[in-house]
């Protein structure tokens, strides 16, 4: 390989409201309103660093740039319990300290997402970038597929106003649900693998008080897809693949988490990022929080993130399509 490709879900909030502390629509976890807990709508005792959290980024093994700069206002008040690394060791193992007030995972089991008012529509801004080069992906189409559409998107409920521009920017307005936009995204561009996107709560303005910008990594068919195959094995054209980034209550990538899909079978493979490379021998996320499910049976299934040595922290229903990649943000969710 010419360079190591780090699989990532590049999602960041460029607009998250003003200042730090509790966000609109948030509820307090067991540690009380200590600041920090933006992702998943729960304020928690854990701290959010002044530079903001990445929420998953794009990195390259040759020292390329990281995508996902987090909160543009640099906000996030420090709570009573500062951030700490969840898990250690080569396999990203160790306990993530679920449910402990003030811990990075203290909100797990206490997350609630407020329902939007009937008829609410959200306006969401996107920035599409190449996974490997970080360049903007122009002329891409973005459609919002209804949540009951299965794996197809024959009748989108909304589409972006225009194709993405030369910087990769585009805007979409669509119906709201408790988890953000009602449905999943379908993003297509010439020379890129078709993408289905799930960004729960990230695009929910009831949480953030402003229309967010969601930064999404697109995977070029050449050379990126081939380089990923060299790390995890052949991709079947009759199967789909799921990229994910697991984050804690403050939006930071989380180590020591296993991710499984109900659609996986004996032909499927799970790989976690370890030291900048995908590893099929790793047993949980490392500090990047990232991984890839390879050759998943097409259909609609449930993606579950489980804290190692503890219990489930996230559950999201996702569509998997043959010869496509489903990208998923996995913050703590209602269980």
VEXKOL-585907 format. One line per field, with one value per residue (C-alpha): residue number from 1; x, y, z; residue in one letter. Coordinates in nm, 4 decimals, always signed. Layout:
VEXKOL-585907
dodo (NUM;...)
c1 (X;...)
c2 (Y;...)
c3 (Z;...)
pavex (A;...)
END
This chain:
VEXKOL-585907
dodo (1;2;3;4;5;6;7;8;9;10;11;12;13;14;15;16;17;18;19;20;21;22;23;24;25;26;27;28;29;30;31;32;33;34;35;36;37;38;39;40;41;42;43;44;45;46;47;48;49;50;51;52;53;54;55;56;57;58;59;60;61;62;63;64;65;66;67;68;69;70;71;72;73;74;75;76;77;78;79;80;81;82;83;84;85;86;87;88;89;90;91;92;93;94;95;96;97;98;99;100;101;102;103;104;105;106;107;108;109;110;111;112;113;114;115;116;117;118;119;120;121;122;123;124;125;126;127;128;129;130;131;132;133;134;135;136;137;138;139;140;141;142;143;144;145;146;147;148;149;150;151;152;153;154;155;156;157;158;159;160;161;162;163;164;165;166;167;168;169;170;171;172;173;174;175;176;177;178;179;180;181;182;183;184;185;186;187;188;189;190;191;192;193;194;195;196;197;198;199;200;201;202;203;204;205;206;207;208;209;210;211;212;213;214;215;216;217;218;219;220;221;222;223;224;225;226;227;228;229;230;231;232;233;234;235;236;237;238;239;240;241;242;243;244;245;246;247;248;249;250;251;252;253;254;255;256;257;258;259;260;261;262;263;264;265;266;267;268;269;270;271;272;273;274;275;276;277;278;279;280;281;282;283;284;285;286;287;288;289;290;291;292;293;294;295;296;297;298;299;300;301;302;303;304;305;306;307;308;309;310;311;312;313;314;315;316;317;318;319;320;321;322;323;324;325;326;327;328;329;330;331;332;333;334;335)
c1 (+0.0000;+0.1165;-0.0250;-0.2174;-0.5853;-0.7562;-1.1250;-1.3288;-1.6631;-1.5885;-1.8598;-1.8196;-2.0445;-1.9437;-2.2316;-2.3371;-2.4918;-2.3249;-2.0784;-2.0620;-2.2746;-2.6151;-2.7544;-3.1172;-3.3208;-3.0540;-3.1190;-2.8830;-2.7229;-2.6566;-2.3705;-2.5920;-2.5360;-2.1616;-2.1184;-1.9483;-2.2102;-2.3124;-2.3500;-2.6690;-2.8429;-2.7223;-2.5170;-2.2684;-2.0038;-1.7308;-1.5325;-1.5277;-1.1890;-1.1606;-1.0658;-1.3795;-1.3956;-1.3400;-1.6430;-1.4488;-1.2151;-1.0291;-0.6655;-0.4037;-0.1099;+0.1390;+0.0501;-0.2412;-0.4861;-0.7559;-1.1112;-1.3734;-1.2608;-1.5552;-1.7285;-1.6468;-1.6989;-1.4455;-1.7087;-1.7950;-1.7609;-1.5432;-1.7455;-1.6527;-1.5020;-1.2385;-1.1962;-1.0115;-0.9143;-1.1601;-0.9770;-0.6151;-0.3964;-0.3363;-0.6919;-0.8468;-0.9842;-1.0514;-1.3619;-1.5222;-1.6604;-2.0238;-2.2682;-2.0209;-2.1132;-1.8499;-1.7030;-1.6927;-1.9673;-2.1701;-2.4688;-2.5080;-2.8494;-2.9792;-2.9932;-3.3226;-3.3888;-3.6694;-3.9334;-3.9649;-4.2971;-4.5210;-4.4361;-4.0855;-3.8247;-3.4512;-3.2016;-2.8672;-2.5433;-2.2963;-1.9313;-1.8276;-1.4560;-1.2378;-1.1403;-0.7779;-0.6996;-0.9441;-1.0348;-1.3946;-1.6125;-1.8021;-2.1169;-2.2452;-2.6169;-2.7664;-3.1126;-3.3047;-3.4584;-3.7708;-3.7101;-3.9488;-3.7807;-3.5875;-3.2544;-3.3794;-3.4451;-3.6867;-3.8917;-3.6741;-3.8557;-3.6099;-3.3046;-3.0205;-3.0921;-2.8117;-2.5194;-2.2301;-2.0095;-1.6354;-1.5618;-1.7993;-2.0649;-2.4384;-2.7584;-3.0653;-3.3937;-3.6034;-3.8594;-3.7441;-3.7528;-3.6320;-3.2883;-3.2420;-3.3491;-3.6284;-3.4624;-3.1162;-2.8981;-2.8035;-2.4951;-2.3604;-2.0765;-1.8831;-1.5800;-1.6947;-1.8588;-2.2321;-2.2903;-2.5829;-2.5478;-2.6830;-2.5923;-2.8279;-2.8766;-2.5853;-2.8223;-3.0925;-3.1163;-3.3327;-3.0093;-2.7721;-2.9746;-2.8356;-2.8226;-2.5125;-2.2580;-2.2013;-1.8671;-1.8800;-1.5927;-1.6449;-1.4512;-1.2963;-1.3298;-0.9636;-0.7275;-0.8885;-1.1318;-0.8590;-0.6239;-0.8928;-0.9403;-0.5697;-0.6205;-0.9456;-0.9911;-1.2010;-1.5224;-1.8116;-2.0157;-2.3291;-2.2749;-2.2581;-2.0130;-2.0600;-1.8142;-1.8610;-1.7168;-1.8110;-1.8081;-1.8589;-2.0987;-1.8849;-1.8428;-1.4890;-1.3870;-1.4241;-1.1959;-1.2960;-1.6199;-1.7353;-1.9787;-2.2026;-2.4764;-2.7726;-2.7169;-2.3642;-2.3117;-2.0304;-1.9267;-1.8889;-1.5726;-1.5258;-1.2192;-1.1210;-0.8681;-0.5489;-0.2585;-0.3785;-0.4547;-0.7589;-0.7102;-0.9309;-0.7589;-0.8474;-1.1363;-1.2568;-1.2076;-0.8875;-0.8699;-0.9942;-1.3304;-1.3412;-1.4028;-1.5540;-1.7971;-1.7142;-1.9459;-2.2657;-2.5836;-2.8022;-3.1199;-3.2308;-3.0768;-2.9693;-2.6222;-2.5262;-2.2254;-2.1312;-1.8911;-1.6346;-1.6935;-2.0190;-2.3268;-2.4916;-2.4464;-2.5933;-2.8522;-2.9352;-3.1351;-2.9481;-2.9950;-2.7184;-2.7101;-2.5059;-2.1902;-2.2425;-2.1009;-2.3204;-2.1540;-2.2803;-2.2117;-2.2511;-2.2896;-2.4692;-2.8354;-3.1610;-3.1718)
c2 (+0.0000;+0.3505;+0.4734;+0.3268;+0.3998;+0.4595;+0.3846;+0.6488;+0.8056;+1.1725;+1.3521;+1.6857;+1.9628;+2.2988;+2.4674;+2.3498;+2.6537;+2.9082;+2.8508;+2.5424;+2.3734;+2.2198;+2.2265;+2.2795;+1.9631;+1.7853;+1.5916;+1.5366;+1.2001;+1.0579;+1.2982;+1.6021;+1.8993;+1.9186;+2.0247;+1.8322;+1.5814;+1.7064;+1.3896;+1.1983;+1.4892;+1.4144;+1.6483;+1.4634;+1.5241;+1.4410;+1.7220;+1.8388;+1.9718;+2.3325;+2.2355;+2.0283;+1.6609;+1.5134;+1.2879;+1.0609;+1.1827;+1.0983;+1.0169;+0.8713;+0.6579;+0.8969;+1.1777;+1.3185;+1.5622;+1.4703;+1.5608;+1.6373;+1.9401;+1.9273;+2.2317;+2.5477;+2.7569;+2.5518;+2.5256;+2.2565;+2.3289;+2.1083;+1.9062;+1.7481;+1.4388;+1.5030;+1.2958;+0.9703;+0.6993;+0.4124;+0.0895;+0.0052;-0.2570;-0.3645;-0.4705;-0.1541;-0.3590;-0.2752;-0.1477;+0.1714;+0.2434;+0.2480;+0.4454;+0.6009;+0.9662;+1.1961;+0.9254;+0.9492;+0.6856;+0.7977;+0.8860;+0.5282;+0.3952;+0.7462;+0.8938;+1.0385;+1.2082;+1.4654;+1.4237;+1.7195;+1.8939;+1.7428;+1.8712;+1.9865;+1.9914;+2.0252;+2.2001;+2.0228;+2.1268;+1.8715;+1.8789;+1.5778;+1.5010;+1.2290;+0.9808;+0.9713;+1.3169;+1.5331;+1.7146;+1.8240;+1.5879;+1.7888;+1.7028;+1.4507;+1.3957;+1.3701;+1.2261;+1.1569;+0.8105;+0.7418;+0.5314;+0.2654;+0.2500;-0.0679;-0.0602;+0.1289;+0.4945;+0.4955;+0.7811;+1.0148;+1.2299;+1.5132;+1.5937;+1.8429;+2.1777;+2.1276;+1.8981;+1.9448;+2.2353;+2.2312;+2.2343;+1.9411;+2.1569;+2.0871;+2.1557;+1.9384;+2.0134;+1.7154;+1.5877;+1.5403;+1.2464;+1.1879;+1.0862;+1.3736;+1.3535;+1.1014;+0.8283;+0.7712;+0.9512;+0.8227;+0.9948;+0.9157;+1.0640;+0.9550;+0.7360;+0.6875;+0.3943;+0.4608;+0.5607;+0.5258;+0.7511;+0.7412;+1.0315;+1.0012;+1.3099;+1.4790;+1.6545;+1.7208;+2.0980;+2.0476;+1.9368;+2.1937;+2.5065;+2.5581;+2.3819;+2.1624;+2.0819;+1.7100;+1.6187;+1.2884;+1.0856;+0.9444;+0.6334;+0.6457;+0.3206;+0.3578;+0.3396;+0.3628;+0.0731;-0.1582;-0.0585;-0.1338;-0.4773;-0.5457;-0.4968;-0.6893;-0.9262;-0.9178;-0.7183;-0.9146;-0.7226;-0.8991;-0.7791;-0.4457;-0.2969;-0.0849;+0.1791;+0.3134;+0.5501;+0.4998;+0.8086;+0.8708;+1.1064;+1.4065;+1.3145;+1.1781;+0.8531;+0.5641;+0.2638;-0.0769;-0.1133;-0.4045;-0.3504;-0.6155;-0.6211;-0.8585;-0.9049;-1.0433;-1.4142;-1.6634;-1.4784;-1.1475;-1.0081;-0.7473;-0.5233;-0.2524;+0.0206;-0.0472;+0.1946;+0.3464;+0.0192;-0.2066;-0.5306;-0.8392;-0.9807;-0.6854;-0.7508;-0.3969;-0.0348;+0.1482;+0.5190;+0.6057;+0.4386;+0.3202;-0.0024;-0.1767;-0.4650;-0.6402;-0.8446;-0.7961;-0.9505;-0.6825;-0.5842;-0.3816;-0.4859;-0.3593;-0.2286;-0.2646;-0.1144;-0.2828;-0.1561;-0.4272;-0.5887;-0.3991;-0.3845;-0.2194;+0.1548;+0.2127;+0.0527;+0.1806;+0.0195;+0.0499;-0.0436;-0.2373;-0.2444;-0.4662;-0.2972;+0.0047;+0.1331;+0.2303;+0.4946;+0.5184;+0.7471;+0.5536;+0.7879;+0.6581;+0.6174;+0.5444;+0.1703)
c3 (+0.0000;-0.0731;+0.2553;+0.5471;+0.5255;+0.8556;+0.8234;+0.9947;+1.0217;+0.9745;+1.1616;+1.3356;+1.4543;+1.3175;+1.5003;+1.8437;+2.0053;+2.2268;+2.5058;+2.7259;+2.9831;+2.9229;+2.5728;+2.4722;+2.5085;+2.7124;+3.0291;+3.3146;+3.3774;+3.7206;+3.7727;+3.7278;+3.5002;+3.5034;+3.1393;+2.8675;+2.7529;+2.4132;+2.2067;+2.2800;+2.4507;+2.8022;+3.0160;+3.2278;+3.4866;+3.2354;+3.0821;+2.7250;+2.6322;+2.5268;+2.1761;+2.1282;+2.0489;+1.7075;+1.7033;+1.4727;+1.2052;+0.8934;+0.9428;+0.7162;+0.8145;+0.6573;+0.8922;+0.6940;+0.8438;+1.0907;+1.0044;+1.2647;+1.4568;+1.6947;+1.8352;+1.6444;+1.9563;+2.1522;+2.4210;+2.6683;+3.0344;+3.2475;+3.4933;+3.8190;+3.6663;+3.4003;+3.0867;+3.1085;+2.8632;+2.8595;+2.8091;+2.7541;+2.5973;+2.2423;+2.1806;+2.3177;+2.6053;+2.9627;+3.1293;+3.0000;+3.3474;+3.2420;+3.4492;+3.6935;+3.7553;+3.6103;+3.3871;+3.0068;+2.9936;+3.2929;+3.0742;+2.9450;+3.0377;+3.1086;+2.7577;+2.6354;+2.3030;+2.2966;+2.0280;+1.7895;+1.7458;+1.4799;+1.1348;+1.2313;+0.9556;+1.0143;+0.7906;+0.7942;+0.6276;+0.4966;+0.4027;+0.1950;+0.1907;+0.0439;+0.3158;+0.2102;+0.0713;+0.2706;-0.0522;-0.1024;-0.3040;-0.5662;-0.7634;-0.5066;-0.4554;-0.1058;-0.0486;+0.2708;+0.2513;+0.4624;+0.7715;+0.6354;+0.2943;+0.3690;+0.1871;-0.1189;-0.1725;-0.4647;-0.3210;-0.1124;+0.1394;+0.0766;-0.1324;-0.1010;-0.2648;-0.5149;-0.5894;-0.3485;-0.4542;-0.5203;-0.1452;-0.0850;+0.0830;+0.0475;+0.2422;+0.3008;+0.4750;+0.5803;+0.8295;+1.1880;+1.4253;+1.7808;+1.6521;+1.4072;+1.0461;+0.9922;+0.7877;+0.6509;+0.4006;+0.0577;-0.0830;-0.4278;-0.6323;-0.9388;-0.8533;-0.4924;-0.3162;-0.2573;+0.1030;+0.3438;+0.6469;+1.0027;+1.2314;+1.5310;+1.7454;+1.5709;+1.3325;+1.5920;+1.6361;+1.9441;+2.1111;+1.9699;+1.9117;+1.5618;+1.2291;+1.2450;+0.9783;+0.9370;+0.7875;+0.6008;+0.4571;+0.1086;+0.0038;-0.3420;-0.5375;-0.6356;-0.4519;-0.1062;-0.1313;-0.2592;+0.0228;+0.2778;+0.1212;+0.1707;+0.5448;+0.5997;+0.3043;-0.0120;-0.0278;-0.1768;-0.4345;-0.3094;+0.0489;+0.2270;+0.4767;+0.7900;+0.9091;+1.2589;+1.5150;+1.8812;+2.1023;+2.4732;+2.6502;+2.5591;+2.1935;+2.2273;+2.0511;+2.2937;+2.3465;+2.4799;+2.2820;+2.0681;+1.7806;+1.6269;+1.3635;+1.3609;+0.9860;+1.0269;+0.9683;+0.9112;+0.5947;+0.7789;+0.9384;+1.2106;+1.2056;+1.4537;+1.3950;+1.5877;+1.5663;+1.2403;+1.0623;+1.0447;+1.2361;+1.2174;+1.5268;+1.7514;+1.9904;+2.0639;+1.9632;+2.0459;+2.1303;+1.7790;+1.8452;+1.4852;+1.3014;+1.0024;+0.9594;+0.6319;+0.4087;+0.6042;+0.4633;+0.2967;+0.4758;+0.7774;+1.1072;+1.4474;+1.5229;+1.8899;+2.0669;+2.3946;+2.6584;+2.7158;+3.0538;+3.0964;+2.8739;+2.5712;+2.5286;+2.1808;+1.9562;+1.6097;+1.3294;+1.0003;+0.6360;+0.4642;+0.0840;-0.1453;-0.2829;-0.0573;+0.2719;+0.5664;+0.7860;+1.1427;+1.4367;+1.7624;+2.0598;+2.3688;+2.2702;+2.4461;+2.5173)
pavex (X;X;X;X;X;X;X;X;X;X;X;X;X;X;X;X;X;X;X;X;X;X;X;X;X;X;X;X;X;X;X;X;X;X;X;X;X;X;X;X;X;X;X;X;X;X;X;X;X;X;X;X;X;X;X;X;X;X;X;X;X;X;X;X;X;X;X;X;X;X;X;X;X;X;X;X;X;X;X;X;X;X;X;X;X;X;X;X;X;X;X;X;X;X;X;X;X;X;X;X;X;X;X;X;X;X;X;X;X;X;X;X;X;X;X;X;X;X;X;X;X;X;X;X;X;X;X;X;X;X;X;X;X;X;X;X;X;X;X;X;X;X;X;X;X;X;X;X;X;X;X;X;X;X;X;X;X;X;X;X;X;X;X;X;X;X;X;X;X;X;X;X;X;X;X;X;X;X;X;X;X;X;X;X;X;X;X;X;X;X;X;X;X;X;X;X;X;X;X;X;X;X;X;X;X;X;X;X;X;X;X;X;X;X;X;X;X;X;X;X;X;X;X;X;X;X;X;X;X;X;X;X;X;X;X;X;X;X;X;X;X;X;X;X;X;X;X;X;X;X;X;X;X;X;X;X;X;X;X;X;X;X;X;X;X;X;X;X;X;X;X;X;X;X;X;X;X;X;X;X;X;X;X;X;X;X;X;X;X;X;X;X;X;X;X;X;X;X;X;X;X;X;X;X;X;X;X;X;X;X;X;X;X;X;X;X;X;X;X;X;X;X;X;X;X;X;X;X;X;X;X;X;X;X;X)
END
